[in-house]
Amino acid sequence: MRKRTETRLVDRTIGAYVEWREACGLVHDAYRSWASGTGPRARVAFLQYTAALEAEEWAAELYASLVRRIGHPGTSNDELSGQFAA
């Protein structure tokens, strides 16, 4: 893998990891809000929790795809600008 491509991939992977961990924190917070809610407030909190779970899942998938690319040294710049490009 060319050095520039490798550096770009590692930078993106680190950024994706940070985003995933932040999303995990939002899931935790949303869960706590839902678990302590009652009545209509609990319903809204549940919707926020499920939205946070979906966002965390997307962030985890992005991070995992980048980690897999690191394991494949033939990654090109074109592949880095695919569907998960920032």
N, C-alpha and C positions, 0 to 999 in steps of 0.2 A: 504494500500500500504506500502510495506517495506520502511524504511527510505532511504536506499541507492538508491533504484529505484526511489523514489520520488525526491530525490536530483538530480539525473541524468536527470530525466524528466524536472524538473524546469530549470536546467542549459541549456539543449538543447532548451527549449522553449525560454529562454531569448536570446540565441544565434540566434535562428531563427527570433526573433523579430528584432534584430539588423540588420541581413542580409536583412530582408524585408524592413526596413526603408532605408537602403543604396540603395536597388534596386529602391525604390520610388524616391530617389534623382537622380538616373541615368535616370529614366524616365523623370523627370522634365527637366534635362539638355538636354536630347536628343530631347525633344519636343521643347524647346527654339531654339535649333540649326536648327531643321526642319522648324519651323515657320519663322525663319529669312533667310533661304536659298532660293536660286533661281537657276533655270536651273539644270544642272547635279548635282550640290552640294546638291540641295534640295532632289533629288532622293536618293542619298546616305544617307543623313540625315534621310529621311523617313525610310529607311531600318534599320538604327541604332535605330530609335525610336521604330519600331515594335519589334526588337530584345530585346530592353530594357523592353518593355511591357510584352513580353513572359517570360523574366527572373523574372520580378516582380510578375507575376501571379504564377509562380512556387514557388517563395519564400513565397507568401501569402498562397498558398495551404499547404506548409510545416508547416508554423506557425499555421494555423488553425487546422491542424490535431493534432499537439502537444497540443494545447489548449483544443481540444476535449478530448484528452487522460487524461489531468489533471482532467477533469470532470468525468472521469471513474476510480475510485481508484483501480480497479482490474488489472491495466496494469502490465504486466510482463516484465522481462528483455528481453525475446525473442521477444516480440512485439516491444520493443524499437530498436531492431536491424533489423527491417523490411526495406522496400524499401526506407525510408527517412533517414536511419541511416547515420551519418556523419563518 
